[in-house]
């Protein structure tokens, strides 16, 4: 692994809420694989064979993610199996791929793609699942659970399958500006612990920056996405 990419991974893993340090070269190689799409692997062979890509470890990461989220929903909500299944839709590929960029950890910036391969929500979701597998192999289930819930529990808790404002904004931006992804940043947290208000901004450089507030990070991000959609519609009008 090149020195620059190694440093990028070390910084990525050390950031909160991941907080993983002291990473061995063997573990780094697994993380690197988790972020390598097959299009890149075929363009950069290791001898006579393509370099490893994320597909095999994504298989296990998908199962680990589903277990962690199902366990979280089961322990959080005293509701029917049907209601729990509805909330599990948050980890479906098309929804997960819009939730992950909203975490602000910059996962999508480390993904290796082949020439001409566009970065899609499906690839982002796959890489996140592969990352979960690499994390599990490195630090075990308990620590992986902490990281996963620290990243997506708020979005899962407030997931709305009917609206999906964040997903609609991402599709709109990528359709008009290929390669760009909205970036979400929590700017402030106000109020008491039992009734906080979060302030968030969603930004695409040279295109827009829109604010939003909500009782949770997820609500604030959705509010910012809704403002951004209105801004784009007004510009077209």
N, C-alpha and C positions, 0 to 999 in steps of 0.2 A: 504494500500500500504506500502511495506517495506520502511524503511528510506533511504536505498541506492538507490532504484529505484526512490523514490521521488526526491532525490538530482540530479540524472541523468536527470530526466525530467525538473527540474528547470534550470539546466545548458543548456540543449538542447533548451528550449524555450527562454532563455535569450540571446543566441548567435545571432550575426548578420548573415543574415538580418531578423531574426525572431523578436528578441527584445521584447519579452513579459515577463514582471515581475509582481510581486504581484499576483501570481496565487493562487486561493483558492483551498481548498481540493476538493470541488465539481468539479471544472474545471479540476483538476489533474486526478480525477477519469474518466472523459470523455476522456482525452488524453490517459490515460492508456488503456481504452477500444479500442481506435482507433488503438492501436499497438498490440492488442491481437488476434491472429489467432484462428479459431474455434478448431484446433487440441489441442492447449494449454488449451482453455476454457473447453473442455471435459475432459482433464486429471486433471483439478483442479476445481472441482465442488464447487459451493456455496450452501452447504446443499444438497438437492436432485436435484438441477438444475445446469447445467453448468454455469460458470461465463460468463458474457456478452462478446461477441466478436465484431469485427469491422464491420460485414457485414451490419447491418442495417444503421449505420451512414455513411458507405462507399457509400451507395445508394444516399444519399443527397449530400455528398462531391463530387461525380462524376458530378452531375448537377451543383454545384457551380463552380467547376473548368472549366467545359465547358462554362459556362456563362462568367466567367472572361476572359478566353482566347479568346472567340469569340468577346467579347466587345473590347479587346485589339487589335485584328487583324482588326476589323472593323474600329477603330479609327486611326490605324497606316498605313494601306494600302488602297489605292484607286484603287482596282482591282475588278475583277469579282467575282461572287459567287463561281464559280468553283475554282478559285485560292485561295480564302479564305478557302474553304473546304479542299483543298490540304494541306494548312498549319495547319489546325486543326488536321491533322493526328498525329501531335506531341503528343497529349494527349491520343491517343489510348493506350491501356494497354501495348502492346508489346514495344512501343517506350517510354512511360512514365517511365516504369520500368528500362530503361537504362539511362534516363535523371536524375532521382532523385539521384542516387549515385554520379553522377558527380557534384552535387551542393556542396558536401563536408560538409553537415550539420550532417552526421552520423545517419540519420533516420533509416537505416537498422539495426543498432546496438541495437536499443531499441525494436525490434519486438520480441514478445514472440511466440515461436513455440513449438508444441508438439514433443514428442520423435519420431525421424525418419522422421519428416517433413522437407524437404529441403526448403531453402530460394530461391524463384524463382523471376524472374522479374515481374511476374503477382502479386505475393504477395506484392512486394515492391510498385507497382503501386496502388494496393488496399489500402494499409496502408497510402500512401500519400493522397489519396482521403478521407479516413476516418479522417486523421489528419486535412485536410482542413475543414471538417464538424465540428470537435471539435473546431477548431479555430474560425469558423463562429459563433458557439453557444456561445463562450466565449467572443469574441471581436467585432462581427458584420461584416458586408460585407465590409465596406470601409477599415478597418484595414486588413481584410483577403486578399483583393485585393492587398494591398501594399506588404504583405508578399509573396503571390503567384508570383506576377510579379517580385519581388526582387529575387526570387529563380530561376524562369524558363523562364522569358521573353527573355533573351539573347539566350537561347537554342531554343525557339520557333521561334524567329526572324531569326535564321540561320539554321533552321531545314532542313535537306536534306533527303527525304524519300528514295532516290535511293542509297545513300552511307551508311549511318548509321554505321560509323566506330566504334563509341563508343559501339553500340549494338553488333557488331560482336566480339569486343574484350571481352566484358562481357560474351558472350556465349562461347567463346573459353576458357577463364579462368575457368569458372564454370564447363565446360565439363571435363577439365583436372585436376582441383583442386577444388573438391566439397566444398562449403561453403565459398570460397574466393570470394571477390569482388574487382575490381580495385578501388583505391581511388585517387581522383583528388584534386590537391592543386594548387591554383594560387600563384606563387612564386614572380612575379614582374609585375609592370605596368610601361611602359616607354613611352616617347614621350608626345606631347601636348594633351590637352583634346579633340581637334577636330580630332586627328589622333593617338590614342594610340596603343601601341603594348603590348600584354599580354604574359607572360611566364608562362607555366603550366607544371606540372609533374603528370604522372599517375604511381601509385605504387601498387604492390602486394608484401607484405613482403616475403623475402626469394626467390622471383621469378624474379622480374625485377623492374626497375624504368626508365621511359622514358620521355624526355622533349618534349615540343612543343611550338610554338609561333603562334600568330594570331592577327588579328585586333580586335577581341572580345574574351571574355572568352570562348565562345562556339567554336570558330575557333581554339583557342589554345588547348582546350581539345581534339578536333577531331584530331589535328596534333599530339598530344602526343599519342593518341590511335593508330594512323597509324604507328608511330615509334615502339610502343610496339608490334603490330602485325608483323611487319618486324623482330623484334628481336626474337620473338617466332618461326617464320618460318625459320630464319637462324639457330637457335639452332637445329631444327629438321632436317635441311638439312645437 
